[in-house]
């Protein structure tokens, strides 16, 4: 009740409006979640491969930028959240304190040390491909942040982004089968964000590789078993992630034929799927289902934006968003370190 009362005070417009909208007051609350964790070193899940004891180190020693927010990828998209909100609401940092923190963390020296970690032979697959995808999204946001801070951060980060883009281009041709799960290693999710970045920089070779591999993996898929979703720890929808990728890489005529065969039940205006229901938000895995609701929502918003014939799905996206968004306030660290990014991604998709 206490959390709900606080939420009614902070987010009255959001709770009683149908379409999710981001205003300055909500942005002030959202930005605090990543600001509170990007320099919080512990607790931490390193996911490190150790060759010997000499490789032991603290999170900050190993990852001088992306050491906070519990794990590497959450730190990356925590920074994406901060940058995205500052771009939309510059007044959030009127005294430049946040930008000064960002510039200090994204020094060339720190970027080089992040690259050194990825250059270890036994860390070739580190954060593949979920963390890579979010780094592409962060680079994309910085590239379009037309401020001195944005330009300097973009320039410095580019070296690490290039390493991961090259690694992605090495990996995808060797992947014989896509990974169709609802968590970090989902192939369609990683390719979807990578494709956004490849388009943003007009990298023709990377785009063509992603298009080719997406068709190899998914073009003949039919009747996706949506009734199998969600699994207990999902924060991504395997079926909807395919739709998100294929709408980007296929031409209109191709996509319309493909999606009708892939998810025929979605063609009915009565189409409905239940939200992912969270039983315990203090459990770091069970709270994943809030992320599932946000990711389903942003995929539907993106689909309807590109293909307005699917506008009848927007209320379903709204329902998913509104189920989980109130729980960001007063949330435990188990979700607070990453869910703000998912919520913001959905909010921005709803506004486009």
Secondary structure as UniProt FT lines:
FT   HELIX           2..10
FT   HELIX           12..16
FT   HELIX           24..35
FT   TURN            36..39
FT   HELIX           53..55
FT   HELIX           59..62
FT   HELIX           72..88
FT   HELIX           90..93
FT   TURN            94..95
FT   HELIX           97..105
FT   HELIX           108..118
FT   HELIX           121..123
FT   TURN            124..129
FT   HELIX           130..143
FT   HELIX           148..172
FT   TURN            173..174
FT   TURN            184..185
FT   HELIX           187..200
FT   TURN            201..202
FT   HELIX           204..218
FT   TURN            219..220
FT   HELIX           226..228
FT   TURN            232..233
FT   HELIX           238..249
FT   HELIX           252..262
FT   HELIX           264..267
FT   TURN            269..270
FT   TURN            281..282
FT   TURN            284..287
FT   HELIX           288..306
FT   HELIX           308..313
FT   HELIX           314..325
FT   HELIX           326..328
FT   TURN            329..330
FT   HELIX           333..336
FT   TURN            337..338
FT   HELIX           339..351
//
